[in-house]
């Protein structure tokens, strides 16, 4: 998962000239970060469609000040960790950020799964392999959630390429079905070709999809 790292204590702080200039820095010789500028940058990224989460690092008080001034719509902060910017290396930053991103991904997966399952009764989502296959085959799946482990063998029609579980339930009769080793992989490829999104989830889940429009099961 790509992410950005915002260090809220500037790396150029702590220089001797800061202490010699009255009012320029704080008691440690650091120039304070303008948290509102960082918040504006995050909001501009959101409006531009940049969905990468941000991990914030620094002293605890600086982290809390930044998060406090973020507008609700710009809350793309995945989490934070405390560190001294004067000694923080790129490798160490990634090492400390990895578990933060992991927890953020798990929360996001749970939230997406809950939202999709809640939308099933409204016809705006599908749950289960058969329902999701029907949605994928007609290009109705806007977001597909699939488990990150396991294979589901199936078939693809030799003529219309419709994906099926048994190989005998394609409406385009007359062409032999082609076995495929993993229906989930085929479904993911089709959703991406149709301009949708695919997310693999670690939580126990069959298959679920958010739909562009309601579909009727055959």
N, C-alpha and C positions, 0 to 999 in steps of 0.2 A: 504494500500500500504506500504510494508516494505521499510524503508529508513535508511540511515546512517547519523550520525551527526558529522561533522568535526568542532571542535572548534579551531580556528586559534590562540588563545592565550592560551599557555599551562597552565594547572591547577597547575603545580609545580612552576610557576613563583611567584614573589613577596616575596620570602623568604628573611630573613635578610642577609644570606650569599651572596646573589646575589649582593646586594648593597656594600658589603665589598670587592668584587672581581672586581678589575678594568677591564672594557672591557667585563665582562661576560653578563651583562644585559643592558636594556635600562634605560631611566630616571625614569621609574616607577618600576624598579626592576624586570622586566620580561625578561625571556630568549627568544629571537626572534625565531619564528617557521621557519623552513626551508621549504618554500612553494614549492620548486622544489621537495623535497622528497615527500610531499603530492601529488603533481601532478604525480609523478612516481607511487605512490600507486594506484591512480585512473586509470592510464593507464594500470597497471598490472591487475587490476580488470576487466577492459573492455576486455582485451585480453583473460581473463579466462572465459568470458561469464557472468560476474556478472553485471546485468543491473539495480541494485538498484540505485535510485537517491541519491545524497548527498545534504544535507542541510548544508550550511556553517554558522557558528555563530561566533561572536567576535566583535572586534572594526572595524569600517568601513574601515579604511585604510588597516588593515590586510586582510579583506575579498577581497578588490579590488586587493591587491598584489597577493593573491592566484589565483584568477580567471584570472588575467593577464598572469600568467606563465603557465596556463594549455594549453597543445597542443590541437588543434582543435578536434582531435579524442577522447580526454579524457574529453570532455565537458559533464560530467554526473551530473553537478551541477544543482539541481532543483531550487535553489534560496538561499536566505540568510536572516538573521535577525541580528540586532545588539544586543549585550548583554555583560555583564561583567562576564567573566568566573569565577571570584572569588566568585560570589554570585549565579551563574546559577545552579539550581537543575535539575535533570533528568526530573521531572514532568513539570517544567516550560519550559524546552527545548522542550519537546514534544508539549506542549500547543502552543508555539510560532512557531513551525515547521509545525503544522497541516495545517494552511491556506496556507503556502508556498507550501506544497505538493499538496493541493487541486488545486491551480492555475496551478501547473506543470501538473497535471493529465488532467485538462481541455484543456490546450494547446496541450498536446500529443493526446488527443482524436480528437481534431479538425484537427490536422496534419494528423493523420492516416485516418480519414474519407475523407479528401480532396485528399490524395494520392490514396486511393482506388477508389474513384469516378472518378478521372482523368484517371485511368487505365482501366476503363470499356470498352471504345472503342477499346482498344488493345487486348481484350480477356483475359487479365491477372487478371481480377477482375469481380465480379458480384454484381449487385445491385437489391434490391427488394426481396420479400419473395420467389417467384417462382424460380427465377434464383439461389438464394442461396440454396434453397432446392435441386435443381438439382445438384449443386456442392457438397453439403454435402453427398448426397446419393451415389455419386461415389468416395468419398474420395478425392476430388480435393481442398477442402477448407483448406488453410494453416493458415489463420487468419480470424476469424469471429467477426464482430462488431454487437452487438445487443443492443437494448435499455434496460435501467435498470429498466423500469417500463412497466407494461402491460402484458397480457396473450394473446396468439394466439392459440386457440384450433385447433386440426387437427387429423390426423390418422397415424398409423404405420401399415405397411403390416404384417399380421400374419406369413408370410413365410420368406420374404427377409428383413423385418424390414424397408423397404423404408418409408420415411416420406412424407406425402402428405397433401394437403389442404382439398380435398373433400373426400378422401377415395376410389375414383373410378378411379384414374389415375395412379395406380401402374402397371407396365408392367408384374408383376408376378401374373397373374390372377389365381383364383381358391381358394384363402384363404381370409376369411373375414378380413377386416381392423379393427384394434383395435383403439378405440378413445384414444387420449392423451390430457391431459388438457392444455399443453403448448408446441407448436412446437418449440419455441425458446429454451426452456430448453433441449428438446430432441436433437436439432441441436447442442447445445453447448456440450452436453455429447458426441455426435458422433465425433465432431471435436477433442475434447481432446483425445478420444480413438484412433483417427487416428494420434496422435502426433502433432496436430496443437495448435493454441492459440485462446483464446476467451477473448474479452474485452467488457465489458459493458460500454456504453457511455450515458452521460446525455443529450447531444445535441439532438434535434429532428432528428431522423433517423429511417428509416424503418429497413432494414437489409442489410449489405454489407459484402463482403468476398474477400480477396485476394486469388488468385488461384495458385495452384502448376503448373497447365497446363490448357490451354483453354479447354472448354467443348462445346458440341453441345446440344442446347436445343431440347428436343423431340417435 
